[in-house]
Structure formats: C-alpha cells, structure tokens
Amino acid sequence: MEQLGEAPRRRPWSWRRCAAAVVLLAPVVALSWVPWYAQDRPRLAGVPFFYWYQLAWIPGCAFAMLAAHLLTRARPRRG
C-alpha cells in the first residue's frame, strides 16, 4: 500500500500493453490519412465511400477499445 506523498508505481511495459497500443493506434492512423479514403467510389447502397468508410470505423473503434481493455485489465493473482 502506498503512503501519502509517495509517487504511484507504474507497471512496466509488457507485450500486452504494446499490443493494446497498436490496436488503439490502428483506427487513428486509418482515419487520419484522409487522401486514402477521400473518394466517391465504391458506393454502398448509394452512399459514397468517404461516408461509409468513416461510419464503418465506429464499431471498429469500439472493438479496438474492447480488445485494448481485455489486453490491459488486471487479473487476480493466484496463490
């Protein structure tokens, strides 16, 4: 337990935290590179690619956050 005035201890970077960072970085990169998806075709149900590509990333971002949460959540220790 920490005493008053002590700095909180940080957990070291593990492969799970690195994987979570990559998973969270994927939607940021995919949506930040606008010239890649700034086009009219292909259309989906008459909706230009520019719009449905961004809308498709809404559940994609939710799954990325879920995956990052599952990768980084604290698990009870055995023993």
Residue pairs with C-beta under 8 A, 6 or more apart in sequence:
2 8
2 9
11 17
16 71
16 72
17 71
17 72
19 71
20 67
20 68
20 71
20 72
21 68
23 64
23 67
23 68
23 71
24 64
24 65
24 68
26 64
27 57
27 60
27 61
27 64
30 57
31 54
31 57
37 49
37 50
37 53
37 54
38 50
39 48
39 49
39 50
40 48
40 49
40 50
41 48
41 49
42 49
43 49
44 52
